[in-house]
Amino acid sequence: MPHFFRQTLTALMLVLLAAPIGALADEAASADTAAEPQGQLPLQSLRNFADVFNQIRLSYVEEVDDKTLLENAIRGMLSGLDPHSDYLDASSFEDLQNHTTGEFGGLGIEVGMENGFIKVITPIDDTPAARAGIQTGDLIIQIDNKPIKGLSLQEAVTLMRGPAGSKIVVTILRSGISAPFEVQLKRDVITVASVRGEILEAGYGYIRISQFQNRTGQDLKKELSKLKSGREPLNGLVLDLRNNPGGLLQASVQVVNEFINEGLIVYTEGRLPNAYSRFMASATNPADSTPMVVLINGGSASASEIVAGALQDHRRAVIMGTRSFGKGSVQTVLPLSEESAIKLTTARYFTPSGRSIQAQGIEPDIIVERARIEALTTSGIEITEADLAGHLGRGDGKESTSVSRKAEKGKREDLAADDNQLYEALNLLKGMYIMTKPKTALVETAIQ
């Protein structure tokens, strides 16, 4: 073996042997090293690595510098573990840091790898990808007519990046559509508003969390305060976590803490002692008690599954929609230098009742598939008692005419057609309020 590679192998062995005993055990060692005591390094595998390094360095069709080869080795070592462990070079490390603060460049999609293609986990609200109609589950097979097959996730993501305003064409394979199709997008600076809220109708609020970022807990407090400061009391709340890919664990804990006063929120388990953690609710501030429906779907992952699972186990909310993504693993970012790091899966999430989220997801209490709803309208003109000339009045000025009924019906039909899951959540909240509100006093009358 050449002198350089003897030095390389020696250096590698010294570095690896400095690791804690057992931390680098190779459970899949080849037959000739299977008999080695547990915790010791497989020397033959290290020799194989050095030999391969040597062959690539000397024989590959183009010269590759040693730094690139070693970085590729690290990247390959991590990508072979699971879909979420990764090597973060300077660019991707910066992107990760920007991502948690809510501003980054690109198309606005969370992606992973599946069978060598880019799989869309979820499009982010109000981004080029969402506006172009890209959906959860779409497979991106080409970028600007360049095939994705054979590229790493990082290489494919690099192709999708570019200056704001520049155009890109992605070729998509979608379930239910027989042939691939192209979508043209214009890159943009993606600024994600983590939390937004609105009043759906009098007494019923809506809060959308698109990602879990540093300020998500604080922003949720503000939106809740706005919704509850209106003229009508808040009788019900829809918390929308659909297509929410997750984010910071601590942010998800803060969100749950807004709605429960005590008890376990989530716990993690892993191989190392510091991978065992328990996150408990704090009673520092009184929890919000508004009846609540949480919406989830196949694009709800990680931190959003923690929130849904905790609220479900504590029976604090009704979970509605479709089964969530099932990403129940914890990734720890371990810096290697100021410009690079590794993202390593170190633990699994469990809901308060002990359910593992990993590869299972959260099953809704009420399953509502995304569907297109069309109202069946009757022909002819609708006439009510209040439309008749000379009708007897109510005495309180509140009358239901065909015009007022048509306006109310139009609002309901619009919501049902645009978002049937949200429509069903609102209906459920109304039913919950009706069954819990105080009885109206009955008026007794005497018949003479």
NORDAVEN-V962240 format. One record per residue. N is the residue number from 1. RES is the residue in one small letter. D_FIRST is the distance of its C-alpha to the first C-alpha in Angstrom with 1 decimal. Layout:
BEGIN
<<N;RES;D_FIRST> <N;RES;D_FIRST>>
END
This chain:
BEGIN
<<1;m;0.0> <2;p;3.9> <3;h;6.5> <4;f;8.4> <5;f;6.6> <6;r;6.5> <7;q;10.0> <8;t;10.8> <9;l;10.2> <10;t;12.1> <11;a;14.7> <12;l;15.2> <13;m;15.7> <14;l;18.1> <15;v;20.0> <16;l;20.4> <17;l;21.4> <18;a;24.0> <19;a;25.8> <20;p;28.8> <21;i;28.3> <22;g;28.8> <23;a;28.6> <24;l;25.2> <25;a;25.7> <26;d;24.3> <27;e;27.3> <28;a;25.9> <29;a;22.8> <30;s;21.7> <31;a;23.4> <32;d;20.6> <33;t;20.8> <34;a;24.6> <35;a;25.5> <36;e;23.8> <37;p;26.6> <38;q;27.9> <39;g;26.6> <40;q;23.2> <41;l;20.1> <42;p;18.5> <43;l;15.0> <44;q;14.0> <45;s;15.3> <46;l;13.3> <47;r;10.0> <48;n;11.7> <49;f;12.7> <50;a;9.4> <51;d;8.4> <52;v;11.9> <53;f;11.8> <54;n;9.1> <55;q;11.3> <56;i;14.4> <57;r;13.5> <58;l;12.8> <59;s;15.2> <60;y;18.0> <61;v;21.3> <62;e;22.0> <63;e;20.0> <64;v;19.7> <65;d;19.3> <66;d;17.1> <67;k;20.4> <68;t;21.7> <69;l;18.6> <70;l;18.8> <71;e;22.6> <72;n;22.4> <73;a;20.2> <74;i;22.9> <75;r;25.6> <76;g;24.4> <77;m;24.0> <78;l;27.6> <79;s;29.2> <80;g;28.0> <81;l;30.2> <82;d;33.7> <83;p;35.5> <84;h;36.3> <85;s;33.1> <86;d;31.5> <87;y;29.5> <88;l;32.1> <89;d;31.1> <90;a;33.7> <91;s;36.0> <92;s;36.1> <93;f;36.4> <94;e;39.4> <95;d;40.8> <96;l;40.7> <97;q;42.6> <98;n;45.1> <99;h;45.5> <100;t;46.8> <101;t;49.3> <102;g;50.7> <103;e;49.8> <104;f;47.0> <105;g;46.6> <106;g;46.2> <107;l;48.2> <108;g;49.1> <109;i;47.3> <110;e;45.2> <111;v;42.5> <112;g;39.7> <113;m;37.6> <114;e;38.9> <115;n;37.4> <116;g;35.6> <117;f;38.8> <118;i;40.3> <119;k;43.0> <120;v;45.8> <121;i;46.4> <122;t;49.5> <123;p;51.0> <124;i;52.2> <125;d;55.9> <126;d;57.3> <127;t;54.2> <128;p;53.5> <129;a;51.9> <130;a;54.9> <131;r;57.4> <132;a;55.8> <133;g;56.2> <134;i;52.5> <135;q;52.6> <136;t;50.7> <137;g;48.6> <138;d;48.3> <139;l;45.0> <140;i;43.9> <141;i;42.2> <142;q;42.3> <143;i;42.6> <144;d;44.3> <145;n;43.7> <146;k;39.9> <147;p;38.7> <148;i;37.3> <149;k;35.4> <150;g;31.6> <151;l;32.1> <152;s;31.3> <153;l;34.4> <154;q;33.6> <155;e;33.2> <156;a;36.5> <157;v;38.3> <158;t;37.2> <159;l;38.9> <160;m;42.0> <161;r;42.2> <162;g;44.1> <163;p;47.0> <164;a;50.2> <165;g;52.6> <166;s;50.0> <167;k;50.2> <168;i;47.8> <169;v;48.3> <170;v;46.8> <171;t;47.1> <172;i;48.0> <173;l;48.2> <174;r;50.9> <175;s;52.1> <176;g;55.5> <177;i;55.0> <178;s;54.0> <179;a;52.4> <180;p;50.1> <181;f;52.0> <182;e;51.2> <183;v;52.1> <184;q;52.3> <185;l;51.9> <186;k;52.3> <187;r;49.8> <188;d;51.4> <189;v;50.8> <190;i;51.1> <191;t;53.3> <192;v;53.7> <193;a;57.0> <194;s;55.9> <195;v;59.4> <196;r;62.6> <197;g;66.0> <198;e;69.3> <199;i;72.5> <200;l;72.6> <201;e;76.3> <202;a;78.7> <203;g;77.4> <204;y;73.9> <205;g;70.8> <206;y;67.4> <207;i;64.1> <208;r;60.9> <209;i;57.6> <210;s;54.9> <211;q;52.0> <212;f;51.5> <213;q;51.0> <214;n;51.6> <215;r;55.3> <216;t;56.0> <217;g;57.9> <218;q;60.1> <219;d;60.8> <220;l;61.8> <221;k;64.3> <222;k;65.8> <223;e;66.2> <224;l;67.8> <225;s;70.2> <226;k;71.2> <227;l;71.8> <228;k;73.9> <229;s;76.0> <230;g;77.8> <231;r;81.4> <232;e;80.6> <233;p;79.0> <234;l;75.5> <235;n;76.1> <236;g;72.6> <237;l;69.2> <238;v;66.5> <239;l;62.9> <240;d;60.8> <241;l;57.1> <242;r;56.5> <243;n;53.4> <244;n;52.3> <245;p;48.5> <246;g;48.5> <247;g;47.2> <248;l;47.5> <249;l;48.2> <250;q;50.5> <251;a;52.6> <252;s;53.2> <253;v;54.3> <254;q;56.7> <255;v;58.2> <256;v;58.9> <257;n;60.3> <258;e;63.0> <259;f;64.4> <260;i;64.1> <261;n;65.4> <262;e;63.5> <263;g;60.8> <264;l;57.2> <265;i;55.8> <266;v;52.2> <267;y;49.5> <268;t;45.8> <269;e;43.5> <270;g;39.7> <271;r;37.2> <272;l;37.4> <273;p;40.7> <274;n;41.3> <275;a;41.1> <276;y;44.4> <277;s;47.2> <278;r;50.9> <279;f;52.9> <280;m;56.7> <281;a;59.6> <282;s;61.6> <283;a;65.3> <284;t;65.5> <285;n;67.2> <286;p;69.2> <287;a;67.4> <288;d;68.8> <289;s;70.7> <290;t;71.4> <291;p;71.1> <292;m;67.9> <293;v;66.1> <294;v;62.3> <295;l;61.0> <296;i;57.5> <297;n;55.7> <298;g;52.3> <299;g;51.2> <300;s;51.9> <301;a;48.7> <302;s;47.3> <303;a;49.7> <304;s;52.6> <305;e;52.0> <306;i;52.2> <307;v;55.5> <308;a;57.0> <309;g;55.8> <310;a;57.3> <311;l;60.6> <312;q;60.8> <313;d;60.3> <314;h;62.8> <315;r;65.2> <316;r;65.6> <317;a;65.3> <318;v;65.5> <319;i;62.2> <320;m;62.9> <321;g;61.0> <322;t;58.1> <323;r;55.1> <324;s;52.5> <325;f;48.9> <326;g;47.4> <327;k;44.7> <328;g;45.0> <329;s;41.7> <330;v;41.1> <331;q;38.5> <332;t;37.6> <333;v;36.3> <334;l;33.8> <335;p;33.3> <336;l;29.8> <337;s;31.4> <338;e;34.7> <339;e;33.7> <340;s;31.5> <341;a;31.8> <342;i;31.0> <343;k;33.9> <344;l;33.3> <345;t;35.7> <346;t;36.7> <347;a;40.0> <348;r;42.8> <349;y;46.3> <350;f;49.4> <351;t;53.0> <352;p;55.6> <353;s;56.5> <354;g;52.9> <355;r;52.1> <356;s;48.6> <357;i;48.5> <358;q;45.0> <359;a;45.1> <360;q;48.9> <361;g;50.6> <362;i;54.1> <363;e;56.9> <364;p;60.0> <365;d;63.3> <366;i;64.9> <367;i;63.0> <368;v;64.1> <369;e;62.2> <370;r;62.3> <371;a;65.1> <372;r;67.6> <373;i;71.1> <374;e;74.3> <375;a;77.7> <376;l;80.5> <377;t;83.4> <378;t;87.0> <379;s;89.1> <380;g;92.2> <381;i;93.1> <382;e;92.6> <383;i;95.7> <384;t;96.0> <385;e;99.1> <386;a;98.3> <387;d;98.7> <388;l;102.3> <389;a;105.1> <390;g;107.0> <391;h;104.6> <392;l;105.1> <393;g;102.8> <394;r;100.6> <395;g;102.1> <396;d;98.8> <397;g;97.9> <398;k;94.8> <399;e;95.2> <400;s;92.7> <401;t;93.6> <402;s;91.9> <403;v;90.4> <404;s;88.8> <405;r;87.5> <406;k;86.0> <407;a;84.1> <408;e;82.8> <409;k;81.8> <410;g;80.0> <411;k;77.8> <412;r;76.8> <413;e;76.2> <414;d;74.0> <415;l;71.8> <416;a;71.6> <417;a;70.6> <418;d;68.0> <419;d;66.4> <420;n;67.7> <421;q;65.5> <422;l;66.8> <423;y;70.3> <424;e;70.0> <425;a;68.7> <426;l;71.7> <427;n;74.1> <428;l;72.6> <429;l;73.1> <430;k;76.7> <431;g;77.3> <432;m;75.9> <433;y;78.1> <434;i;81.2> <435;m;80.8> <436;t;80.3> <437;k;82.9> <438;p;86.2> <439;k;89.0> <440;t;91.6> <441;a;95.0> <442;l;97.3> <443;v;100.7> <444;e;103.5> <445;t;106.5> <446;a;109.9> <447;i;111.5> <448;q;115.2>>
END
